[in-house]
Amino acid sequence: MKTNKVLEKMRQGKRAVGCALVFPSTDLVELIGMAGMDFVYIDSEHGGFSPEAIVDMCRVADLYGVTPIGRAPDILPSTIGRLLDWGYMGVEGPHVGTRADAQQLVDACYYAPLGKRSLGASRGAAYGAGGPATQYTQDANSQVFVFALLEDLRAVDNIEEILEVDGIHSYHIGTNDLAQSMGLPGQPDHPRVQEVANRMVDAIHDAGKKTSEELVAAARGTNLFLDGAKAFADEVARTG
């Protein structure tokens, strides 16, 4: 069983460092590993990833000691189960707005007795050759990072019940969709949106739990390239 570097850093009281991608690229995963980053975040909700691309990116991540985690398109057990089977070692469940949503996310990510994840001879399970299933399921449960995306106004009303569900390591406030659910599309920095977001963060801390920002720091791959490319072009223009 591979070590989940995000969980390893969490248990050391440190933040894991990684890069978030919204497009498939095994080359970038390779460079992320060469840079010494801990994880690659694959946004399979908004990015254009085929199953084959995800499998290949996870395979390269494994070769370079990078932990593959990412956002699922939804919290259906079949969706999350496939991502874990393909190689994800951490899943962010989108639009978690109720206790039932939070429990569904947990059930999909963990094998029994912690959850209800289906067991198969997939790549994520070393094609069934990783030793006794009883040991594998325990090891897999100990190495999966589960985080919830709170991005709807209904999550505010249900935040205490959501936080009562065991098995979620951290919570991220999605202010873009939160703003939209509040009738303020495109205004994540609006004072009303920020006030609601801060209320959820306070509730998370009051429950003795963590926000995702406290556990991971992820640079956007697109921003890393654009910022570097613009800085290079500006420098050439300045020096002639």
C-alpha positions in Angstrom: 0.0 0.0 0.0 1.4 3.4 -1.0 1.7 6.2 1.5 -0.7 9.0 1.2 1.5 12.1 1.5 -1.4 14.4 2.3 -2.3 12.3 5.3 1.3 11.8 6.2 1.9 15.6 6.3 -1.4 16.1 8.2 -0.3 13.7 10.9 3.0 15.6 11.2 1.1 18.9 11.6 2.4 20.2 8.3 0.6 21.3 5.1 1.0 19.2 1.9 2.0 21.0 -1.2 0.7 20.2 -4.7 -0.6 21.4 -8.0 -4.2 21.4 -9.3 -4.9 20.4 -12.9 -8.1 20.9 -15.0 -6.7 19.2 -18.1 -4.9 15.9 -18.7 -1.2 15.8 -18.8 1.1 13.0 -17.7 4.1 15.3 -18.5 2.9 17.8 -15.9 2.4 15.1 -13.3 6.0 14.0 -14.0 7.2 17.6 -13.5 5.1 17.9 -10.3 7.0 14.9 -9.0 10.4 16.3 -10.2 9.6 19.6 -8.3 9.2 17.6 -5.1 5.5 18.3 -4.6 3.4 16.0 -2.4 0.3 15.7 -4.5 -1.5 16.3 -7.8 -5.1 17.4 -7.6 -7.2 16.2 -10.6 -10.4 18.2 -11.0 -12.6 15.6 -12.7 -15.8 17.7 -12.1 -14.7 20.6 -14.3 -11.8 19.2 -16.2 -11.8 17.3 -19.5 -10.5 13.9 -18.2 -11.2 10.6 -19.8 -11.0 7.4 -17.6 -7.8 6.5 -19.6 -6.3 9.9 -18.9 -7.0 9.6 -15.1 -5.5 6.1 -15.0 -2.3 7.3 -16.8 -1.9 10.3 -14.6 -2.3 8.3 -11.5 0.2 5.7 -12.8 2.8 8.5 -13.4 2.1 10.0 -10.0 2.8 6.6 -8.4 6.1 6.4 -10.3 7.2 9.8 -9.0 6.0 9.4 -5.5 3.1 11.9 -5.9 -0.2 11.3 -4.2 -3.1 11.6 -6.7 -6.2 13.2 -5.2 -9.1 15.2 -6.8 -12.6 16.3 -7.0 -15.3 13.9 -8.1 -18.0 15.0 -10.5 -20.6 13.9 -7.9 -20.9 11.8 -4.7 -22.5 8.8 -6.3 -20.9 5.6 -5.0 -20.3 4.4 -8.5 -18.5 7.6 -9.5 -16.3 7.7 -6.4 -15.6 4.0 -6.5 -14.3 4.2 -10.0 -12.0 7.1 -9.2 -10.5 5.2 -6.3 -10.2 2.1 -8.4 -8.4 4.0 -11.1 -5.8 5.3 -8.6 -7.1 8.3 -6.6 -5.9 8.3 -3.0 -8.1 11.2 -2.0 -11.6 12.3 -3.0 -13.2 15.7 -2.6 -17.0 15.4 -2.8 -18.8 18.3 -4.3 -22.0 20.0 -3.2 -22.1 18.4 0.3 -25.1 20.1 1.8 -26.7 17.7 4.2 -25.8 15.0 6.7 -27.0 12.4 4.2 -24.6 13.8 1.6 -21.7 13.7 4.0 -22.5 10.1 5.0 -22.9 9.1 1.3 -19.4 10.5 0.6 -17.9 8.6 3.5 -19.7 5.4 2.6 -18.3 5.6 -1.0 -14.7 6.2 0.1 -14.2 3.6 2.7 -14.5 -0.2 2.8 -16.5 -1.8 5.5 -16.7 -1.5 8.4 -16.0 2.3 7.9 -18.0 2.5 4.7 -19.6 0.7 1.9 -17.1 0.9 -0.9 -17.2 -2.0 -3.4 -14.2 -4.2 -3.5 -12.8 -5.3 -6.9 -9.6 -6.4 -8.5 -8.9 -2.9 -9.9 -5.7 -1.0 -10.5 -6.2 0.8 -7.2 -6.3 -2.5 -5.4 -3.1 -3.7 -7.2 -5.3 -5.8 -9.5 -6.2 -8.1 -6.6 -2.5 -9.1 -6.1 -1.8 -6.9 -3.1 -2.2 -9.6 -0.5 -5.1 -10.7 1.6 -8.3 -8.7 1.0 -8.8 -8.3 4.8 -5.4 -6.6 5.1 -5.8 -4.5 1.9 -9.1 -3.1 2.9 -7.7 -2.0 6.3 -4.6 -0.4 4.6 -6.7 1.3 2.0 -9.0 2.8 4.6 -6.0 4.2 6.4 -4.6 5.8 3.3 -7.6 7.5 1.7 -8.0 11.3 2.2 -11.7 12.4 2.3 -12.7 16.1 2.0 -16.0 17.7 1.5 -16.8 20.8 -0.6 -19.4 23.0 1.0 -20.7 25.3 -1.7 -24.5 25.6 -1.3 -26.6 27.8 1.0 -28.2 24.7 2.4 -24.8 23.6 3.8 -25.0 26.6 6.2 -28.3 25.4 7.7 -27.0 21.8 8.0 -23.4 22.5 9.0 -23.6 21.1 12.5 -25.1 17.8 11.3 -22.6 17.6 8.4 -19.7 17.9 10.9 -21.1 15.1 13.0 -20.3 12.5 10.3 -17.1 10.7 11.0 -14.5 10.0 8.3 -14.1 13.4 6.7 -10.6 14.9 7.1 -11.3 18.4 6.0 -13.8 20.9 4.5 -13.5 23.4 1.8 -15.9 26.4 1.3 -16.6 26.8 -2.4 -17.5 30.5 -2.5 -18.2 30.7 -6.3 -21.1 28.3 -6.1 -22.1 29.6 -2.7 -22.4 33.1 -4.1 -24.6 31.7 -6.9 -26.8 29.9 -4.4 -27.2 33.2 -2.6 -28.4 35.0 -5.7 -25.0 36.7 -6.2 -23.5 34.9 -9.2 -19.9 35.8 -9.9 -19.4 37.6 -6.6 -17.5 35.3 -4.3 -16.0 38.2 -2.5 -19.3 39.9 -1.7 -19.5 40.7 2.0 -22.6 38.6 2.4 -20.9 35.6 0.9 -17.8 36.1 3.0 -19.9 36.4 6.1 -21.7 33.1 5.4 -18.4 31.4 4.5 -16.8 32.6 7.8 -19.7 31.3 9.7 -19.1 27.8 8.3 -15.4 28.1 9.0 -16.1 29.0 12.6 -18.4 26.0 12.9 -15.7 23.7 11.5 -13.2 25.0 14.0 -15.8 24.8 16.9 -16.2 21.1 16.0 -12.4 20.6 16.3 -12.0 20.0 12.6 -10.0 21.5 9.8 -10.6 23.4 6.6 -8.8 22.0 3.5 -6.6 25.2 3.3 -5.2 24.3 6.7 -4.0 20.9 5.4 -3.1 21.5 1.7 -1.7 24.2 -0.4 -2.4 23.8 -4.1 -1.2 26.0 -6.9 -3.2 26.0 -10.1 -1.2 24.5 -13.0 -2.7 27.0 -15.4 -1.6 29.9 -13.2 1.9 28.6 -12.8 2.3 28.5 -16.5 0.6 31.8 -17.3 2.4 33.7 -14.5 5.7 32.3 -15.6 5.1 32.9 -19.3 3.9 36.5 -18.7 6.9 37.2 -16.5 9.2 35.9 -19.1 7.6 37.9 -21.9 7.6 41.0 -19.8 11.3 40.6 -19.0 12.2 40.1 -22.7 10.2 43.2 -23.6 11.8 45.2 -20.8 15.4 44.3 -21.7 14.8 44.4 -25.4 
